[in-house]
Amino acid sequence: MVENLLRLREPVAWIVVGVTAVGIVLAVVRFVLALGTGAPFSAAAQDVSLEAMSLTLLMALVALVTACVFQAPVPSARRLVAAAATVVTIGTLLTVLGALLGLPASSGALAVVLEVLGGLLDVVLKIVGAVTLWLIHRGMSAGRIQVAPAVVAEEAPAIAEASEPAPPAPTWAPDAASGSVWTSASDAASGAQPSGWGVPGGGTGWQPVTRPALDAGEPEARPEGTDGRP
């Protein structure tokens, strides 16, 4: 929900800027048409001050622009602030001029006072909105306003795969052990000295290996085919 609102804030802000600008243009067109039909100048000016720029649109525009600048700023944040500030400034000037030029349209001093008091809050809020937008634009241009970093989608944590244990390092080097012979496989695995040595690449065929001397208590092996009798 929040991500959808963040994606929609920029186009909505531009739409509000466009609607506000169209309202200002229509107010000026109505003023010209009213003068063309013979309407009093003060009455036409008063109509411009009331319809040039809606206060509701102004508040919505300031809120949207602020969100586009300070909450994960959009790429066109500076252009958006400049456009909004320009449109709001023009609308505020038309409101102030229309209110001043439309005072003669009110009959009597009391009506003038009530007219001024009634439009004072509207004018003040519009001036505050325009000043706020220009301050934001000036701060962005000068680098005094540090905008928030852009939203970055969080990456899903990768599932670590169980790695197979590395095989134990051999106790002998293939080059150094070439042509060597051990009495048993356990001797070769434990790194014991070989019972016979050969020359790597130097021999062809089978060569006998000298066995270690037998223990004193072990009977000597007899040749095949003899039964050991005299």
Sine and cosine of phi, psi and omega as CSV:
sin_phi,cos_phi,sin_psi,cos_psi,sin_omega,cos_omega
0.00,0.00,-0.73,0.68,-0.01,-1.00
-0.91,0.41,-0.64,0.77,0.01,-1.00
-0.90,0.44,-0.61,0.79,0.04,-1.00
-0.90,0.43,-0.65,0.76,0.04,-1.00
-0.90,0.43,-0.63,0.78,0.03,-1.00
-0.91,0.41,-0.57,0.82,0.03,-1.00
-0.96,0.29,-0.51,0.86,-0.07,-1.00
-1.00,0.05,-0.25,0.97,-0.13,-0.99
-0.90,0.43,-0.63,0.77,-0.02,-1.00
-0.92,0.39,-0.79,0.61,0.03,-1.00
-0.87,0.49,-0.59,0.81,0.04,-1.00
-0.91,0.42,-0.63,0.77,0.02,-1.00
-0.89,0.45,-0.67,0.74,0.04,-1.00
-0.91,0.42,-0.59,0.81,0.04,-1.00
-0.90,0.44,-0.68,0.73,0.01,-1.00
-0.91,0.42,-0.62,0.78,0.07,-1.00
-0.87,0.49,-0.70,0.71,0.02,-1.00
-0.90,0.43,-0.67,0.74,0.01,-1.00
-0.90,0.44,-0.66,0.75,0.02,-1.00
-0.90,0.44,-0.68,0.74,0.02,-1.00
-0.90,0.43,-0.65,0.76,0.03,-1.00
-0.90,0.44,-0.63,0.77,0.04,-1.00
-0.88,0.47,-0.63,0.78,0.03,-1.00
-0.91,0.41,-0.70,0.72,0.01,-1.00
-0.89,0.46,-0.68,0.73,0.01,-1.00
-0.90,0.44,-0.59,0.80,0.04,-1.00
-0.90,0.43,-0.65,0.76,0.04,-1.00
-0.92,0.40,-0.65,0.76,0.03,-1.00
-0.89,0.46,-0.67,0.74,0.03,-1.00
-0.90,0.43,-0.59,0.80,0.04,-1.00
-0.89,0.46,-0.71,0.71,0.01,-1.00
-0.91,0.41,-0.67,0.74,0.01,-1.00
-0.91,0.41,-0.59,0.81,0.02,-1.00
-0.91,0.41,-0.65,0.76,0.05,-1.00
-0.91,0.41,-0.56,0.83,0.01,-1.00
-0.93,0.37,-0.46,0.89,0.01,-1.00
-1.00,0.02,0.05,1.00,0.04,-1.00
1.00,0.02,0.28,0.96,0.02,-1.00
-0.95,0.30,0.50,-0.87,0.04,-1.00
-0.86,0.51,0.60,-0.80,-0.03,-1.00
-0.89,0.45,-0.69,0.72,-0.04,-1.00
-0.90,0.43,-0.61,0.79,0.01,-1.00
-0.93,0.37,-0.65,0.76,0.03,-1.00
-0.92,0.40,-0.62,0.78,0.03,-1.00
-0.92,0.40,-0.63,0.78,0.04,-1.00
-0.89,0.45,-0.59,0.81,0.05,-1.00
-0.91,0.42,-0.60,0.80,0.04,-1.00
-0.90,0.44,-0.67,0.74,-0.02,-1.00
-0.90,0.44,-0.48,0.88,-0.03,-1.00
-1.00,0.09,-0.45,0.89,-0.13,-0.99
-0.88,-0.47,0.04,1.00,-0.07,-1.00
-0.92,0.40,-0.69,0.72,-0.05,-1.00
-0.49,-0.87,0.80,-0.60,-0.01,-1.00
-0.97,0.25,0.71,-0.71,0.03,-1.00
-0.92,0.39,-0.54,0.84,0.03,-1.00
-0.91,0.42,-0.70,0.72,0.05,-1.00
-0.90,0.44,-0.60,0.80,0.01,-1.00
-0.89,0.45,-0.72,0.69,-0.01,-1.00
-0.90,0.43,-0.65,0.76,0.03,-1.00
-0.91,0.42,-0.62,0.78,-0.02,-1.00
-0.92,0.39,-0.69,0.72,0.02,-1.00
-0.89,0.46,-0.66,0.76,0.01,-1.00
-0.90,0.43,-0.68,0.73,-0.01,-1.00
-0.92,0.39,-0.67,0.74,0.01,-1.00
-0.90,0.43,-0.66,0.75,0.04,-1.00
-0.88,0.47,-0.65,0.76,0.03,-1.00
-0.91,0.41,-0.58,0.81,0.00,-1.00
-0.95,0.31,-0.35,0.94,-0.05,-1.00
-1.00,-0.10,-0.72,0.70,-0.17,-0.99
-0.99,-0.15,-0.28,0.96,-0.01,-1.00
-0.90,-0.43,1.00,-0.07,-0.04,-1.00
0.79,0.61,0.97,0.25,-0.15,-0.99
-0.85,0.52,0.57,-0.82,0.03,-1.00
-0.99,0.12,0.34,-0.94,-0.03,-1.00
-0.87,0.50,-0.55,0.83,-0.04,-1.00
-0.99,-0.17,0.55,0.84,-0.06,-1.00
-0.89,0.45,-0.66,0.75,-0.04,-1.00
-0.92,0.38,-0.66,0.75,0.03,-1.00
-0.91,0.41,-0.61,0.79,0.02,-1.00
-0.90,0.44,-0.68,0.73,0.01,-1.00
-0.90,0.43,-0.67,0.74,0.00,-1.00
-0.90,0.44,-0.70,0.72,0.01,-1.00
-0.91,0.42,-0.70,0.72,0.00,-1.00
-0.90,0.43,-0.68,0.74,0.00,-1.00
-0.90,0.44,-0.63,0.77,0.01,-1.00
-0.91,0.41,-0.73,0.69,-0.02,-1.00
-0.90,0.44,-0.70,0.72,-0.02,-1.00
-0.91,0.41,-0.60,0.80,0.03,-1.00
-0.90,0.44,-0.70,0.72,0.03,-1.00
-0.89,0.46,-0.70,0.72,0.02,-1.00
-0.90,0.44,-0.61,0.79,0.02,-1.00
-0.92,0.39,-0.67,0.74,0.03,-1.00
-0.88,0.47,-0.67,0.74,0.03,-1.00
-0.90,0.43,-0.60,0.80,0.01,-1.00
-0.91,0.42,-0.71,0.71,-0.02,-1.00
-0.92,0.40,-0.73,0.69,0.00,-1.00
-0.89,0.45,-0.68,0.74,0.02,-1.00
-0.90,0.44,-0.62,0.79,0.02,-1.00
-0.92,0.39,-0.64,0.77,0.00,-1.00
-0.94,0.33,-0.71,0.71,-0.01,-1.00
-0.95,0.31,-0.34,0.94,-0.01,-1.00
-1.00,-0.02,0.03,1.00,0.01,-1.00
-0.88,0.47,-0.64,0.77,0.02,-1.00
-0.88,0.47,-0.30,0.95,0.00,-1.00
-0.94,0.33,-0.35,0.94,0.03,-1.00
-1.00,0.10,0.75,-0.66,-0.04,-1.00
-1.00,-0.02,0.84,-0.54,0.05,-1.00
1.00,-0.07,0.46,-0.89,-0.03,-1.00
-0.92,0.38,-0.62,0.78,0.00,-1.00
-0.90,0.44,-0.64,0.77,0.02,-1.00
-0.90,0.43,-0.60,0.80,0.03,-1.00
-0.91,0.41,-0.69,0.73,0.00,-1.00
-0.89,0.46,-0.71,0.71,0.01,-1.00
-0.90,0.43,-0.59,0.81,0.02,-1.00
-0.91,0.41,-0.66,0.75,0.01,-1.00
-0.92,0.39,-0.71,0.70,-0.01,-1.00
-0.91,0.42,-0.59,0.81,-0.01,-1.00
-0.93,0.38,-0.60,0.80,-0.02,-1.00
-1.00,-0.07,-0.05,1.00,-0.05,-1.00
-0.92,0.39,-0.72,0.69,0.00,-1.00
-0.88,0.47,-0.65,0.76,0.01,-1.00
-0.89,0.46,-0.69,0.72,-0.02,-1.00
-0.92,0.38,-0.67,0.74,-0.02,-1.00
-0.89,0.45,-0.69,0.72,0.00,-1.00
-0.90,0.43,-0.61,0.79,0.03,-1.00
-0.93,0.37,-0.62,0.79,0.05,-1.00
-0.91,0.42,-0.67,0.74,0.03,-1.00
-0.88,0.47,-0.65,0.76,0.03,-1.00
-0.89,0.45,-0.69,0.72,0.01,-1.00
-0.91,0.42,-0.69,0.73,0.00,-1.00
-0.90,0.43,-0.64,0.77,0.02,-1.00
-0.87,0.48,-0.71,0.71,-0.01,-1.00
-0.90,0.43,-0.65,0.76,0.00,-1.00
-0.94,0.35,-0.56,0.83,0.07,-1.00
-0.91,0.41,-0.64,0.77,0.06,-1.00
-0.89,0.45,-0.69,0.72,0.01,-1.00
-0.90,0.44,-0.66,0.75,0.01,-1.00
-0.92,0.40,-0.65,0.76,0.03,-1.00
-0.90,0.43,-0.62,0.79,0.05,-1.00
-0.93,0.38,-0.63,0.78,-0.01,-1.00
-0.93,0.37,-0.61,0.80,-0.02,-1.00
-1.00,0.07,-0.15,0.99,-0.01,-1.00
0.98,0.17,0.19,0.98,0.01,-1.00
-0.98,0.18,-0.40,0.92,0.05,-1.00
-0.99,-0.13,0.92,-0.39,0.03,-1.00
-1.00,0.01,0.97,-0.26,-0.04,-1.00
-0.96,0.29,0.40,-0.91,0.00,-1.00
-0.94,0.34,0.52,-0.86,0.04,-1.00
-0.92,0.40,0.42,-0.91,0.01,-1.00
-0.92,0.38,0.47,-0.88,0.01,-1.00
-0.95,0.32,0.75,-0.66,0.05,-1.00
-0.90,-0.43,0.76,-0.65,0.00,-1.00
-0.91,0.42,0.74,-0.67,0.00,-1.00
-0.96,0.28,0.76,-0.65,0.01,-1.00
-0.99,0.14,0.65,-0.76,0.03,-1.00
-0.93,0.36,0.70,-0.72,0.00,-1.00
-0.90,0.44,0.75,-0.66,-0.01,-1.00
-0.96,0.29,0.66,-0.75,0.01,-1.00
-0.99,0.17,0.86,-0.50,-0.02,-1.00
-0.95,0.30,0.81,-0.58,0.02,-1.00
-0.99,0.12,0.62,-0.79,0.00,-1.00
-0.93,0.37,0.87,-0.50,-0.01,-1.00
-1.00,-0.01,0.64,-0.77,0.01,-1.00
-0.95,0.31,0.61,-0.79,0.01,-1.00
-0.89,0.46,0.64,-0.77,-0.01,-1.00
-0.93,0.38,0.63,-0.78,0.01,-1.00
-0.90,0.44,0.55,-0.84,0.00,-1.00
-0.90,0.44,0.56,-0.83,0.00,-1.00
-0.92,0.40,0.68,-0.73,0.00,-1.00
-0.91,0.42,0.55,-0.84,0.02,-1.00
-1.00,0.09,0.00,1.00,0.03,-1.00
-0.63,-0.78,0.48,-0.88,0.02,-1.00
-1.00,-0.07,0.68,-0.73,-0.05,-1.00
-0.84,0.54,-0.65,0.76,-0.04,-1.00
-0.92,0.38,-0.65,0.76,-0.04,-1.00
-0.96,0.27,-0.43,0.90,-0.06,-1.00
-1.00,-0.08,0.06,1.00,-0.02,-1.00
-0.91,0.41,0.77,-0.64,0.03,-1.00
0.99,0.15,0.05,1.00,-0.01,-1.00
-1.00,-0.03,0.49,-0.87,-0.06,-1.00
-0.74,-0.67,0.73,-0.69,0.08,-1.00
-0.94,-0.35,0.42,-0.91,0.00,-1.00
-0.92,0.39,-0.63,0.78,0.00,-1.00
-0.66,-0.75,0.31,-0.95,0.01,-1.00
-0.92,0.40,-0.53,0.85,0.01,-1.00
-0.91,0.41,-0.57,0.82,0.05,-1.00
-0.91,0.41,-0.64,0.77,0.01,-1.00
-0.92,0.40,-0.63,0.78,-0.03,-1.00
-0.95,0.32,-0.53,0.85,-0.04,-1.00
-0.99,0.13,-0.10,0.99,0.02,-1.00
1.00,0.09,0.33,0.94,0.01,-1.00
-0.95,0.33,0.33,-0.94,0.02,-1.00
-0.91,0.43,0.69,-0.73,0.01,-1.00
-0.93,0.38,0.44,-0.90,0.02,-1.00
-0.99,0.14,-0.24,0.97,0.05,-1.00
-0.47,-0.88,0.47,-0.88,-0.04,-1.00
-0.86,-0.52,0.52,-0.85,0.07,-1.00
-0.76,-0.66,0.11,-0.99,0.04,-1.00
-0.97,-0.24,0.83,-0.56,-0.03,-1.00
-0.86,0.50,0.84,-0.54,0.06,-1.00
0.97,0.26,0.05,1.00,-0.08,-1.00
-0.99,-0.13,-0.24,0.97,-0.07,-1.00
-0.87,-0.49,0.50,-0.87,0.08,-1.00
-0.80,-0.61,0.72,-0.69,0.01,-1.00
1.00,0.02,-0.11,-0.99,-0.07,-1.00
-1.00,-0.02,0.65,-0.76,0.06,-1.00
-0.80,-0.60,0.66,-0.75,0.00,-1.00
-0.93,0.37,0.46,-0.89,0.00,-1.00
-0.90,-0.43,0.71,-0.70,0.03,-1.00
-0.96,0.28,0.86,-0.51,0.01,-1.00
-0.99,0.11,0.45,-0.90,0.03,-1.00
-0.92,0.39,0.38,-0.93,-0.03,-1.00
-0.88,0.47,0.61,-0.79,0.00,-1.00
-0.97,0.23,0.42,-0.91,0.05,-1.00
-0.89,0.45,0.39,-0.92,-0.06,-1.00
-0.91,0.41,-0.55,0.83,-0.06,-1.00
-1.00,0.10,-0.11,0.99,-0.06,-1.00
-1.00,0.01,0.75,-0.66,0.00,-1.00
-0.91,0.42,0.56,-0.83,-0.04,-1.00
-0.95,0.30,0.65,-0.76,-0.01,-1.00
-0.93,0.36,0.70,-0.71,0.00,-1.00
-0.99,-0.13,0.44,-0.90,0.02,-1.00
-0.90,0.44,0.42,-0.91,-0.02,-1.00
-0.93,0.37,0.67,-0.74,0.03,-1.00
0.99,-0.16,-0.09,1.00,0.04,-1.00
-0.95,-0.31,0.54,-0.84,-0.02,-1.00
-0.98,-0.22,0.09,1.00,0.05,-1.00
0.99,0.11,0.04,1.00,0.01,-1.00
-1.00,-0.01,0.52,-0.85,0.02,-1.00
-0.92,0.40,0.00,0.00,0.00,0.00
